[in-house]
Amino acid sequence: MDSDSFDVEYTIKDGVFKDFCDRASKKKTSSSGVNVGENARVWNVILGGSDDPDLKKRCFNEGTIRIGWHKSPEVITDETEGLNDKERRILLNFQDEMEIGDVVVARATSDAVDGVAIITGEVEFDTSDEYYPRKRQVQWLYKGANISIIDLNGGTRLDRKSVYPLNRISVGDLLSRVPTESGVEVEDETRPFVFIIDEINRGNISKIFGELITLIEPTKRKGAKEAMEATLPYSNVPFGVPNNVYLIGTMNTADRSIAIMDTALRRRFQFEEMMPNPQVLRDLGADKVVEGDVELDVAKMLEVINKRIEYLFDREHTIGHALFTGLKDDATVSKLASIFKKSVIPLLQEYFYEDYSKIRMVLGDNGKENTEHMFILATEIKSNQIFRGDISDVDIPDYSYVIQDEAFDNIMSYKEIMG
């Protein structure tokens, strides 16, 4: 808020996906004599204006940009007196926000510039200049006729503020538009940019992408024959998805939410099934646990468990190999016990709706002779010792089940899963 005018100003910020696409479409600049910053910003600067038209010529000749406020202190802070909010923001932009490697445009009119430079020096306070002591050294790439950049700025005209960032304009787009005298070469970014959306089926795709979902189609990408762009409502900036952006969505089909996934999303993605793969554990070296003379083949154990789950339930609810990758760095029974207690058992309880008879079958407990090796103990229920009267018409389970914590610390409990 401007304390003088009481105007409220809102800052428009790019979302995650737009920022990602902007980086993917950022043009690369190269030249032996120009050092454009990797994350360079574009700044608009008014050099003198109608009050002092000679200042711009002077800056062009000496390789600088200059602003005034000669009566204010050399170093500006948030507490500096005698400045309104806009003036303080301008001075702090020039002093602190601008960086070496950023790009500066010299405003000519409300929609055009007549100079483009790269900042090469830190802020200086030149006491020899009575009216424009604040300066920075720059390398002018272009000085000449007016060039319109209003379309690069989303249709927004250039403000008359002395120094402010043009966040809508990318350095690559600007330099490819402006003829330069230094031989700067501008190339398109060709590296692949991968955008991963975890649990994509959990989100409301219509709200996440909106009308932009059309833009992710290969035929609608930037550079394609049927390329399309959307004009963003708040910034009025045209937006398109570059063809070097790859979207990967992950999901777990076990929760069945894939069945209600947005049809528009289904049409625009290719689906690849990623089933549990015990071989990954072997490749990582996370497939063995050794204690004393006993060696446990974790990969084979996982294969056996998943075959039983597939038979008793379905293949969509098999246990993923990722749960066991931590054994690569800690191949101990205690680590394996933690995996079973905190991950495997809770999953089985959820999948089989607390049907411990089936969980015991998956873990092989029903075939173990030594009860000390059973993860889940089954005890026969003698209902006549618990209830009084005739309960023959009541459906009462035959067994009660208890998870035996001690079994998780015994390597034989896991080895006997395989028989």
C-alpha positions in Angstrom: 0.0 0.0 0.0 1.2 3.5 -0.9 1.1 5.5 2.4 0.6 8.8 0.4 -2.2 7.8 -2.0 -3.6 4.8 0.0 -3.6 2.8 -3.2 -3.6 -1.0 -2.7 -1.3 -2.8 -5.1 -1.3 -6.6 -5.7 1.7 -8.5 -7.0 1.0 -11.2 -9.6 3.3 -14.2 -9.1 3.7 -17.2 -11.4 2.4 -20.6 -10.2 4.6 -23.6 -10.0 3.8 -25.0 -13.5 4.1 -21.7 -15.3 7.4 -21.0 -13.6 8.6 -24.5 -14.7 7.5 -24.0 -18.3 9.1 -20.5 -18.4 12.4 -22.1 -17.3 12.0 -24.9 -19.9 11.4 -22.3 -22.7 14.1 -19.9 -21.5 16.4 -19.1 -24.4 20.1 -19.5 -23.9 22.4 -16.6 -24.6 26.0 -16.9 -25.5 28.8 -14.5 -26.5 32.5 -14.2 -25.7 32.0 -10.6 -24.6 28.7 -10.7 -22.7 28.0 -12.3 -19.3 24.3 -12.6 -18.9 23.3 -14.0 -15.5 21.9 -17.5 -15.3 18.8 -16.2 -13.5 18.9 -12.8 -15.0 15.9 -10.4 -14.7 14.9 -7.6 -17.0 14.7 -4.1 -15.5 13.1 -1.0 -16.9 15.0 2.2 -16.3 14.1 5.8 -17.2 17.3 7.8 -18.0 16.5 11.4 -17.5 13.3 11.5 -19.5 11.9 14.8 -20.8 13.4 16.7 -17.8 16.9 15.8 -18.9 17.1 14.3 -22.4 20.9 14.6 -22.4 21.3 12.1 -19.6 20.5 9.1 -21.8 23.1 10.1 -24.4 25.6 10.5 -21.6 24.8 7.0 -20.2 25.0 5.5 -23.7 28.4 7.0 -24.2 30.0 6.3 -20.8 28.4 2.8 -20.4 26.3 3.5 -17.3 22.8 3.8 -16.0 22.1 6.7 -13.6 19.3 7.9 -11.3 18.9 10.9 -9.1 17.8 11.5 -5.5 21.0 13.4 -4.8 19.7 14.8 -1.6 19.1 11.4 -0.1 21.7 9.4 1.8 24.2 7.3 -0.2 22.9 4.1 1.4 19.1 3.6 1.5 17.3 1.5 4.0 13.7 0.8 5.0 14.1 3.5 7.7 15.5 6.2 5.4 13.4 9.4 6.0 12.2 11.8 3.4 11.0 9.2 0.9 7.6 7.9 0.1 7.1 4.1 -0.5 7.4 4.3 -4.2 10.6 6.3 -4.1 12.1 4.0 -1.5 11.2 1.0 -3.6 12.9 2.5 -6.7 16.1 3.2 -4.8 16.2 -0.2 -3.2 15.6 -1.8 -6.6 18.6 0.1 -8.0 20.8 -0.5 -4.9 20.0 -4.0 -3.7 17.7 -5.9 -6.2 19.6 -5.3 -9.4 22.4 -7.8 -9.9 25.5 -8.1 -12.1 24.3 -10.0 -15.2 20.8 -8.6 -15.2 19.4 -7.0 -18.3 18.4 -3.3 -18.4 16.1 -1.6 -21.0 16.1 2.1 -21.4 12.4 3.3 -21.7 11.7 5.4 -24.8 7.9 5.5 -24.8 5.2 3.7 -23.0 5.5 0.7 -25.3 9.1 0.9 -26.6 12.7 0.9 -25.6 15.8 2.4 -27.4 18.5 0.8 -25.4 19.4 -2.7 -23.9 22.3 -3.3 -21.6 23.9 -5.9 -19.3 24.7 -4.8 -15.8 28.5 -5.2 -15.2 29.1 -3.3 -11.9 27.8 -2.8 -8.4 26.0 0.3 -7.4 28.2 3.4 -7.0 27.6 6.9 -5.5 29.4 9.4 -7.8 29.8 12.6 -5.8 31.1 14.4 -8.9 27.6 14.3 -10.4 25.4 16.9 -8.7 22.0 15.5 -9.9 22.5 11.8 -10.8 25.1 10.4 -8.4 23.7 6.9 -8.2 25.1 4.8 -11.0 26.0 1.3 -12.2 28.4 0.3 -15.0 26.7 -1.5 -17.9 27.6 -2.9 -21.3 25.2 -1.5 -23.9 24.1 -4.2 -26.4 21.8 -1.9 -28.3 21.4 1.8 -28.7 19.2 3.0 -31.5 15.7 3.3 -32.9 12.6 2.5 -30.7 11.7 -1.1 -30.6 8.2 -2.1 -29.3 8.2 -4.7 -26.5 4.6 -4.3 -25.3 3.7 -7.7 -26.6 6.5 -9.3 -24.6 5.1 -7.4 -21.6 1.7 -9.0 -21.9 0.2 -5.9 -23.5 1.0 -3.8 -20.4 2.6 -0.4 -21.1 5.8 0.6 -19.5 5.4 2.5 -16.3 7.1 5.9 -15.6 8.7 4.6 -12.4 12.4 5.1 -12.7 13.5 1.5 -11.9 11.3 -1.6 -11.7 11.5 -5.2 -12.9 9.7 -6.4 -16.0 8.8 -9.8 -14.7 6.7 -10.8 -17.7 9.6 -10.5 -20.1 12.2 -13.2 -20.3 15.8 -12.3 -21.1 15.9 -14.7 -24.1 12.7 -13.3 -25.7 14.0 -9.8 -25.2 17.5 -10.4 -26.7 16.0 -12.3 -29.6 13.8 -9.3 -30.4 16.4 -6.6 -30.1 19.2 -6.4 -32.7 22.5 -6.2 -30.7 25.9 -4.8 -31.6 27.9 -7.3 -29.6 27.0 -10.5 -31.5 24.9 -12.1 -28.7 23.5 -15.5 -29.9 20.2 -16.7 -28.7 19.3 -20.4 -28.8 16.2 -22.3 -27.7 16.6 -24.6 -24.6 16.7 -28.2 -25.7 17.3 -30.1 -22.5 14.3 -32.1 -21.3 12.4 -30.7 -18.3 10.5 -33.3 -16.3 7.6 -32.3 -14.1 6.5 -35.0 -11.7 3.0 -34.9 -10.1 2.8 -37.4 -7.3 -0.6 -39.1 -6.6 -2.1 -37.3 -9.6 -5.3 -39.1 -9.3 -5.9 -37.5 -5.8 -6.2 -34.0 -7.2 -9.1 -32.3 -9.0 -7.6 -32.2 -12.5 -10.2 -29.7 -13.7 -9.1 -27.2 -11.0 -5.4 -27.9 -11.3 -5.1 -27.5 -15.1 -8.4 -25.8 -16.0 -8.5 -24.9 -19.7 -4.8 -25.3 -19.9 -5.1 -29.1 -20.1 -5.4 -28.8 -23.9 -1.9 -27.2 -24.0 -0.2 -30.3 -22.7 -1.2 -32.3 -25.8 1.9 -32.9 -28.1 0.1 -31.3 -31.1 -0.6 -28.1 -29.1 2.9 -27.5 -27.7 5.0 -24.5 -28.6 6.6 -25.1 -32.0 4.0 -27.7 -33.1 1.9 -27.2 -36.2 -1.2 -26.8 -34.1 0.5 -24.9 -31.3 -1.9 -23.0 -29.0 -1.5 -20.4 -26.3 -3.8 -19.2 -23.6 -4.0 -15.7 -22.3 -3.7 -15.8 -18.5 -6.6 -13.8 -16.9 -4.7 -11.7 -14.3 -1.5 -10.9 -16.1 -2.8 -11.0 -19.7 0.4 -12.9 -20.6 0.2 -15.5 -23.3 1.1 -19.0 -22.0 2.1 -22.1 -23.8 3.7 -25.4 -22.9 7.2 -26.1 -24.5 7.7 -29.3 -26.3 10.7 -30.2 -24.0 8.4 -30.4 -20.9 7.5 -33.9 -19.9 4.8 -34.6 -17.3 4.9 -37.7 -15.3 2.0 -38.5 -13.0 2.3 -41.3 -10.4 -0.6 -43.1 -8.7 -1.3 -46.2 -6.7 -4.1 -48.2 -8.4 -4.8 -50.1 -5.2 -7.0 -47.3 -3.8 -9.3 -47.6 -6.9 -9.5 -43.8 -7.3 -8.2 -44.3 -10.9 -11.7 -45.5 -11.8 -13.1 -42.0 -11.2 -10.1 -40.2 -12.8 -11.0 -37.3 -15.1 -11.6 -38.5 -18.7 -9.8 -35.5 -20.1 -6.7 -36.5 -18.2 -6.9 -40.1 -19.4 -6.9 -39.0 -23.0 -3.8 -36.9 -22.6 -1.5 -39.4 -20.8 0.0 -42.7 -21.7 -0.3 -45.3 -19.0 2.5 -47.6 -18.0 2.1 -50.2 -15.3 4.8 -50.4 -12.7 4.4 -53.6 -10.8 6.6 -54.7 -7.9 9.9 -55.9 -9.2 12.1 -57.9 -6.7 14.9 -57.8 -9.3 15.4 -54.1 -8.4 16.4 -55.2 -4.9 19.0 -57.6 -6.4 20.4 -54.9 -8.6 20.6 -52.5 -5.6 22.2 -55.0 -3.3 19.2 -54.8 -1.0 18.1 -58.5 -1.4 20.1 -60.2 1.4 19.9 -60.2 5.2 22.5 -62.3 7.0 22.5 -63.2 10.7 24.9 -65.8 12.0 24.8 -68.8 9.6 21.4 -67.9 8.3 21.0 -66.0 5.0 17.6 -64.6 4.0 16.8 -64.0 0.3 14.6 -60.9 0.7 13.8 -60.7 -3.1 12.5 -64.3 -3.2 10.5 -63.7 0.1 8.8 -60.7 -1.6 8.0 -62.8 -4.7 6.3 -65.5 -2.5 4.3 -62.9 -0.5 3.0 -61.2 -3.6 2.0 -64.5 -5.2 -0.1 -65.3 -2.2 -1.6 -61.8 -2.2 -2.5 -62.1 -5.9 -4.2 -65.4 -5.3 -6.1 -64.3 -2.2 -7.0 -60.8 -3.3 -5.7 -59.4 -6.6 -2.5 -58.3 -8.3 -3.2 -54.6 -7.7 -2.6 -55.0 -4.0 0.9 -56.6 -4.1 3.7 -55.2 -1.9 6.0 -52.8 -3.6 9.8 -53.5 -3.7 10.5 -49.9 -2.7 9.6 -50.7 1.0 12.8 -52.9 1.2 15.3 -50.6 -0.6 16.5 -49.3 2.8 18.1 -52.7 3.3 20.9 -51.6 0.9 22.5 -49.4 3.6 21.2 -51.4 6.7 20.9 -55.1 5.9 19.9 -56.1 9.4 17.1 -58.1 11.0 16.1 -55.0 13.1 15.7 -52.9 9.9 13.7 -55.7 8.3 11.6 -55.9 11.4 10.9 -52.2 11.3 9.8 -52.5 7.6 7.4 -55.3 8.5 5.9 -53.7 11.6 5.5 -50.2 10.2 4.7 -51.0 6.5 4.0 -54.6 5.5 1.6 -55.6 8.4 -0.4 -52.4 8.3 -0.9 -52.8 4.5 -2.0 -56.4 4.9 -4.4 -55.4 7.7 -6.0 -52.8 5.4 -6.1 -55.0 2.3 -7.7 -58.0 4.0 -10.0 -55.9 6.3 -8.4 -57.4 9.5 -9.0 -60.9 8.3 -6.0 -62.4 10.1 -6.6 -65.9 8.8 -5.7 -64.7 5.3 -2.8 -62.5 6.6 -1.4 -65.6 8.3 -1.6 -67.4 5.0 0.3 -64.6 3.2 3.0 -64.7 5.9 3.1 -68.5 5.9 2.2 -68.6 9.6 -0.4 -71.3 9.0 2.4 -73.7 7.9 5.0 -72.9 10.5 5.7 -75.6 13.2 7.5 -73.4 15.7 5.1 -70.9 17.2 8.0 -68.6 18.0 8.4 -67.9 14.3 4.8 -66.9 13.8 4.1 -63.2 13.2 0.4 -63.7 14.2 -0.6 -66.3 16.7 -4.0 -68.0 16.4 -5.7 -69.2 19.5 -8.9 -71.3 19.3 -11.9 -69.7 21.0 -13.9 -71.8 23.4 -17.1 -69.9 23.3 -18.8 -72.0 26.1 -16.1 -70.8 28.5 -16.8 -67.2 27.6 -20.5 -66.9 27.0 -23.5 -68.3 28.9 -26.5 -69.9 27.4 -27.2 -71.1 23.9 -25.3 -69.1 21.3 -25.5 -71.6 18.4 -27.4 -69.1 16.2 -24.6 -66.4 16.6 -21.8 -66.2 14.1 -18.7 -66.2 16.4 -15.1 -66.6 15.0 -13.3 -69.8 15.8 -10.0 -68.1 16.6 -8.6 -65.0 18.2 -5.4 -63.4 16.8 -2.4 -61.7 18.4 0.6 -60.1 16.7 3.7 -61.6 18.3 6.3 -58.8 18.5 9.2 -61.2 19.3 8.8 -63.0 16.0 9.9 -59.9 14.1 13.4 -60.0 15.6 14.0 -63.6 14.5 15.4 -64.2 11.0 13.8 -67.6 10.9 10.3 -66.0 11.0 11.1 -64.4 7.6 12.9 -67.4 6.2 10.0 -69.7 6.9 7.6 -67.5 5.0 9.0 -69.3 1.9 8.4 -72.8 3.5 
